[in-house]
Amino acid sequence: VANNSASALIGDSIRRFNIPRGDIGLATETTHYWKVLAYNAQGSTLNCDLDSFETGCFAPTSFTLASVTNRIASFSWDSIAQTPVELLWGVTNFDTATSGILIDSIRTASLTLDSLQGETTYDVYIRSACASGPSEWIGPLTFTTECDPITQYPYLEDFESSNNAPNCFELSSVGGLDWEVN
């Protein structure tokens, strides 16, 4: 079934119908047989042939960002049966054909990336890795990591280099122009 659809010859015309993506329990990369039984007004079976179609490689569904900190991001998804998954990630707007970091052979429905940089925007894609070839990439799921905490003291930010708050700082105008660490 190309693009999750199939065609059937009904009478003298070909009818096309869609097959939902994995939600009716059809295994991926499998030949499925079906027959349409049609009856005339007298209750006799009309000429109906057995037909078949092949399901393709279904992509994972419900791909979500579960949590994010300054260094860690966790994801979850719904996989199709026992099909392994591939995850591709990198700094936002990377070219999926030529760059990004690939994690393959994932056999769980979740994954945590733990080598991220603070205050950085990333794109993440996911796909099934079927024997006949991969599904299409799903994504990007775009997120920004939190700011790194201040770890060296004393810490000085004089706010003199710009009229705008530096990244990870917020300008509060309550009672004047007071700065707060975000």
Secondary structure, DSSP 4 states (H G I P E B T S, - for coil): -GGGEEEEEETTEEEEEE--SSTT-PPTT-EEEE----B-TTSPBP----EEEE---PPPEEEEEEEE-SS-EEEEEE--TT--EEEEEEETT--TTT-SEEEEEE-SSEEEE--PPTT-EEEEEEEEEETTEE---EEEEEEEPPPPPP-SSS------S-SSPPTTEEEE-TTSSEEEE-
